[in-house]
């Protein structure tokens, strides 16, 4: 008797079969992930510094706006990463 997880995985593989990535594709995806992580860290450092300055000025509105900006930056960078990774996956192996 199969578990619900196993049944779900079977249905998923039928609707969108997994494709094997080449070593070059895996390397490219890893590089994209690394670059994106660095960009996110850079933005976090900058914006957290700005948040600290706003806290020192007792500017709650600026703190809230900067925190929202940080969240939006992360989402945007991660969405770009997923888009780039999908392009790598869609390319045919060479």
MISEVO-66870 format. One record per atom (N, C-alpha, C, O): x, y, z; residue in three letters. Coordinates in steps of 0.1 Angstrom, whole numbers, plus 5000, padded with zeros to 4 digits. Example, Ala and Ser with C-alpha at 12.3 -4.5 7.8 and 13.67 -1.06 7.14 Angstrom:
<recs>
513249435078ALA/512349555078ALA/513249675078ALA/514249675085ALA/512849785071SER/513749895071SER/512950005079SER/513450115080SER/
</recs>
This chain:
<recs>
500849885000UNK/500050005000UNK/500950125000UNK/501850135008UNK/500650224991UNK/501450344990UNK/500950454999UNK/499750465002UNK/501850535003UNK/501550645012UNK/500950755003UNK/501150754991UNK/500350855009UNK/499750965002UNK/500951044995UNK/500751094984UNK/502051055001UNK/503251124996UNK/503651054983UNK/503851114973UNK/503750924983UNK/504150844971UNK/503150864960UNK/503550874948UNK/501950864963UNK/500850874953UNK/500951024947UNK/500851034934UNK/501151114955UNK/501351254950UNK/502551274941UNK/502451334931UNK/503651204945UNK/504851214937UNK/504651144924UNK/505151194914UNK/503951044923UNK/503650974910UNK/502851064901UNK/503151074889UNK/501751124907UNK/500951214899UNK/501751334894UNK/501651374882UNK/502651384902UNK/503451504898UNK/504451464887UNK/504551534878UNK/505051344888UNK/505951304878UNK/505251274864UNK/505851284854UNK/503951244865UNK/503251224852UNK/502951354846UNK/502951364834UNK/502551454854UNK/502151584848UNK/503351664844UNK/503251734834UNK/504451654851UNK/505651724847UNK/506951644850UNK/507451654861UNK/507351564841UNK/508451474844UNK/509751544847UNK/510051654841UNK/510551494856UNK/511751564860UNK/512751534849UNK/512851434843UNK/513551644846UNK/514651634836UNK/515951634843UNK/516151714852UNK/516851554838UNK/518151544844UNK/518951664839UNK/518951694827UNK/519651734848UNK/520551844844UNK/521951794842UNK/522451694848UNK/522551864832UNK/523951824830UNK/524851894841UNK/524351974848UNK/526051844841UNK/526951904851UNK/527152054849UNK/527252134858UNK/527252094836UNK/527352234833UNK/526152314838UNK/526352424843UNK/524952264836UNK/523752334840UNK/523752344856UNK/523352444861UNK/524152234862UNK/524152234877UNK/525152344882UNK/524852414891UNK/526252354875UNK/527252444879UNK/526752594877UNK/526952674885UNK/526152614866UNK/525552744862UNK/524452784873UNK/524452904877UNK/523652694876UNK/522552724886UNK/523252754900UNK/522752844907UNK/524252674903UNK/524952704916UNK/525552844916UNK/525552914926UNK/526152884905UNK/526753014904UNK/525653124905UNK/525853224911UNK/524553104898UNK/523453194899UNK/522953214914UNK/522653324918UNK/522853094921UNK/522353104935UNK/523353174943UNK/523053254952UNK/524653154941UNK/525753214948UNK/525753364946UNK/525853444956UNK/525553404934UNK/525553554931UNK/524353624937UNK/524453734942UNK/523153554936UNK/521953604942UNK/522053614957UNK/521653714963UNK/522653514964UNK/522853524978UNK/523753644982UNK/523553704992UNK/524753664974UNK/525653784976UNK/524953914975UNK/525154004982UNK/524153924964UNK/523354044962UNK/522354074974UNK/522254184978UNK/521753964978UNK/520753974990UNK/521554025002UNK/521054115009UNK/522653965005UNK/523453995016UNK/523954145015UNK/523954215025UNK/524354185004UNK/524754325002UNK/523654425005UNK/523854525012UNK/522454394999UNK/521254475002UNK/520854485017UNK/520554585022UNK/520954365023UNK/520654355037UNK/521554445046UNK/521154515055UNK/522854435043UNK/523854515050UNK/523554655049UNK/523554735058UNK/523354705036UNK/523154845034UNK/521854885041UNK/521854985048UNK/520754815038UNK/519454865044UNK/519454845059UNK/518754935066UNK/520054745065UNK/520054745079UNK/520854855086UNK/520554905096UNK/521854905079UNK/522655025083UNK/521755145083UNK/521755225092UNK/520955155072UNK/519955265071UNK/518855255081UNK/518455355087UNK/518455135085UNK/517455115095UNK/518055165109UNK/517355225116UNK/519255125111UNK/519855165124UNK/519955325125UNK/519755375135UNK/520255385114UNK/520355535114UNK/518955585116UNK/518755685124UNK/517855525110UNK/516555575112UNK/516055555127UNK/515355635132UNK/516555445133UNK/516155415147UNK/516855525156UNK/516255575165UNK/518055555152UNK/518755655160UNK/518055795159UNK/518055875169UNK/517455825148UNK/516655945146UNK/515255935151UNK/514556035151UNK/514855815156UNK/513555795161UNK/512455815150UNK/511355865152UNK/512855775138UNK/511955785126UNK/511355655123UNK/511855575115UNK/510255625130UNK/509555495128UNK/509055475114UNK/509055365109UNK/508555575107UNK/508055565094UNK/509155515084UNK/508955435076UNK/510355575086UNK/511455535077UNK/511855395080UNK/512255325071UNK/511855355093UNK/512255215096UNK/511255115090UNK/511755025083UNK/509955145091UNK/509055065084UNK/509155055069UNK/509154945063UNK/509455175063UNK/509655175048UNK/510855105044UNK/510855035034UNK/511955115052UNK/513155045048UNK/513054895050UNK/513554815042UNK/512254845060UNK/512054705062UNK/511254645051UNK/511454535046UNK/510254725046UNK/509454685035UNK/510254675022UNK/510154585014UNK/511154775021UNK/512054775009UNK/512954655009UNK/513154594999UNK/513454615021UNK/514254495022UNK/513554365018UNK/514054285011UNK/512354355023UNK/511454235019UNK/511254235004UNK/511354134998UNK/510954354999UNK/510654354984UNK/511954324976UNK/511854264966UNK/513054374981UNK/514354344974UNK/514654194974UNK/514954134963UNK/514454134985UNK/514653984986UNK/513753914976UNK/514153824969UNK/512453944977UNK/511453884968UNK/511853894953UNK/511753804945UNK/512154024950UNK/512554054936UNK/513753974931UNK/513853914921UNK/514753974940UNK/516053894936UNK/515753744935UNK/516353684926UNK/514953694944UNK/514653554944UNK/513853514932UNK/514053414926UNK/512853604928UNK/512053584916UNK/512953584904UNK/512853494895UNK/513853674903UNK/514853684892UNK/515653554891UNK/515953504881UNK/516153504903UNK/516853384904UNK/516153264898UNK/516653194890UNK/514853254902UNK/514053144897UNK/513853154882UNK/513853044875UNK/513653274877UNK/513553294863UNK/514753244855UNK/514653174845UNK/515953284860UNK/517153254854UNK/517453104855UNK/517953044845UNK/517153044866UNK/517352894868UNK/516452824858UNK/516852724852UNK/515152864856UNK/514252804847UNK/514852814833UNK/514652714825UNK/515452924829UNK/516052934816UNK/517152834814UNK/517252774803UNK/517952814824UNK/519052724823UNK/518452584822UNK/518952504814UNK/517452554830UNK/516852414829UNK/516252384815UNK/516252274810UNK/515652494809UNK/514952474796UNK/515952454784UNK/515552394774UNK/517152504786UNK/518152484775UNK/518452334773UNK/518552264783UNK/518552294761UNK/518852154758UNK/520352134762UNK/521152224760UNK/520552014767UNK/521951984770UNK/522851984758UNK/522451944747UNK/524052034760UNK/525052044748UNK/525851924747UNK/526751914738UNK/
</recs>
